[in-house]
Amino acid sequence: MHNLDPLRDVTAGEVVAPYLHARAADFLRGLRIHGESGSDSAGAEEAARTLRAAARRISGTLHTFRPLLDTAWADQLRTELAWLSGTLALEQAYTSRLVRLVDALSRLSSTAGPVPAARGGSGTGPGTGTGSGAAAGAGAGAGAGAGAGLTVGAARAGALLERQLTLARTRAHSAALQALGSARFHAVADSVALLASDVPLGPAGASPAMEVVDAPAAVAERRLLESVAALPLTRAAHPYNADALALATGESQDAPWHRTRHLLRLHRYAAEVLHTGGEPDPVLYESARALDRHRDAAEAASAAAAAARTPRIAPATAYALGVLHADQRHEVEAARFAFQHAWRRATAPVP
Amino acid sequence: MHNLDPLRDVTAGEVVAPYLHARAADFLRGLRIHGESGSDSAGAEEAARTLRAAARRISGTLHTFRPLLDTAWADQLRTELAWLSGTLALEQAYTSRLVRLVDALSRLSSTAGPVPAARGGSGTGPGTGTGSGAAAGAGAGAGAGAGAGLTVGAARAGALLERQLTLARTRAHSAALQALGSARFHAVADSVALLASDVPLGPAGASPAMEVVDAPAAVAERRLLESVAALPLTRAAHPYNADALALATGESQDAPWHRTRHLLRLHRYAAEVLHTGGEPDPVLYESARALDRHRDAAEAASAAAAAARTPRIAPATAYALGVLHADQRHEVEAARFAFQHAWRRATAPVP
């Protein structure tokens, strides 16, 4: 899955270290952007994004190539980076969750016909159709009624979600600022600064790369393949199977997909380490995007369900939140379909 | 689309009349079953089913082959048969709508995992999966919560729908009984009794079948093909396009599909008339079933939306009805997908 040339006549440490140096440099750049951003929110966002991307890659590399490193140091830094990226991720997560839910509500209650862009579909049906007597008449009539009812509830549901998620985002924002000002963060920054020039290797770090560097990457790949093999891909390839819509159980079945998303990320980072400068695999990227969408839709659905448990909401609001919840679970199912499609292409023999 | 052999050396009347005689005999048999059923509900159902099937076929034949018949008589009887089958159809429609909605609610709120039979899918995913950290944990937790919340609301929503649809069904039942006892019905029965032995033909009825009997059937087929051509089949072939989920507009877009369902039925009856004793086309049958499912899901969704507009319902009930509404619209989209699939097979060149 990667070419071996860069591994000739070098030690394992000489393969892993340059990657960690580069990501550490990215991290320090993010730190500088943060320092310069001040009250500029765009700058602050870029800083957080840069810090998170670097932290994820460093931590993933420490995890996958642990056998080559000073394990005590690696485990300790990995814990701290997990804390940091987790803290920095929340604000962005709440923001995009709100955007996703508000977009879905406007699509669901829109009277302007389906939006082709809504789910990347192309083309739409005829906006009007000649009637087909009672059934169609009733359907259209009730539809208009449902639409009207939904428009009222959708506005209230949108306002409720906006209140709840904006509050959560504000809390996450202050938590992130607090973290970036903490002694704990400065300790992480110091370790990463060292990492930019010096990687604490273990004994195996000095062995020839060709002997020891493949094994950890192979483990990461095997874990990914095992995790994918455990997914119900045949079922997911059957459109409209409605698995994800079994609300009481469907959501507990998200875990294997979330786990696969995590392992796919580790695999991608390991590939980055091994063919430095190599092209990222577009199909793996597509599979990863499908699993990101799966995660986002699942969390958005949970947020809609949580909002519906707010005491004393109007029935119209609860109704719209129910529609929204089912819609986002439908998105979860669509993301599973998209993943199995991308993955089949990734693993299909090239024609 | 049909073989011409039965048309050699006979008049148009001699082709259409036997079919009408046979359907009229079915109608009279249904009438006998009704007379004998008394308080036996199974018998009453069979009677209604038989009467409706015969009435639909007679009325469809009078419509399609009108040019060969005594048009004044045909139009008048067709109006009466439309009234009758419409009246007899309602009770069954409310019954199956309630069954569909209650089944969907139990599937949605089930804690027993997805039911493979639920939408004809096969195989299910692993019921459990090893966790993937915070995201999955949160998802599963919120899922359980959503499940619990839904279970409460689903029970109430089910009770509400049961009340509303049972009341509607009871009214439809008495309306049907009243209709079957009315002078208007006896007049229809008398005309159909005559039809069992004698079909009032127009001038063209005496012409050679090969010259005049094809045209009306061809018109029915052309109307069907034009209606299907106007459907957004490419869009429907794109799974999870979410068209049917644009609730405010999606339902007004059902009409062309309902209309196609009606025209497909007329086409099937015309085919029955022309190759008497011939095999029904299994793929056309499958397409028709998909459009029946489309109609049933669309009307079930409207019923859920209507129930959600009941004053003073609990938010949990409204929430479950919202989930149910979106779920049935998801079924509408699935039925459109199934139709385009079946239709593509119907029209694909045989390999």
Interface residues (C-beta under 8 A of the other chain):
Chain A: G86 R107 L108 S109 S110 T111 A112 G113 P114 V115 A118 R119 G121 S122 G123 T124 G125 P126 G127 T128 G129 T130 G131 S132 G133 A134 A135 A136 A138 G139 A140 A142 G143 A144 G145 A146 G147 A148 G149 L150 T151 G153 A230 L231 P232 T234 R235 A236 H238 P239 Y240 N241 A242 D243 L245 A246 L247 A248 T249 G250 E251 S252 Q253 D254 A255 P256 W257 H258 R259 R261 H262 R295 A298 E299 A301 S302 A303 A305 A306 A308 R309 I313 A314 P315 A316 T317 A318 Y319 A320 L321 G322 V323 L324 H325 A326 D327 H330 E331 E333 A334 F337
Chain B: G86 R107 L108 S109 S110 T111 A112 G113 P114 V115 A118 R119 G121 S122 G123 T124 G125 P126 G127 T128 G129 T130 G131 S132 G133 A134 A135 A136 A138 G139 A140 A142 G143 A144 G145 A146 G147 A148 G149 L150 T151 G153 A230 L231 P232 T234 R235 A236 H238 P239 Y240 N241 A242 D243 L245 A246 L247 A248 T249 G250 E251 S252 Q253 D254 A255 P256 W257 H258 R259 R261 H262 R295 A298 E299 A301 S302 A303 A305 A306 A308 R309 I313 A314 P315 A316 T317 A318 Y319 A320 L321 G322 V323 L324 H325 A326 D327 H330 E331 E333 A334 F337
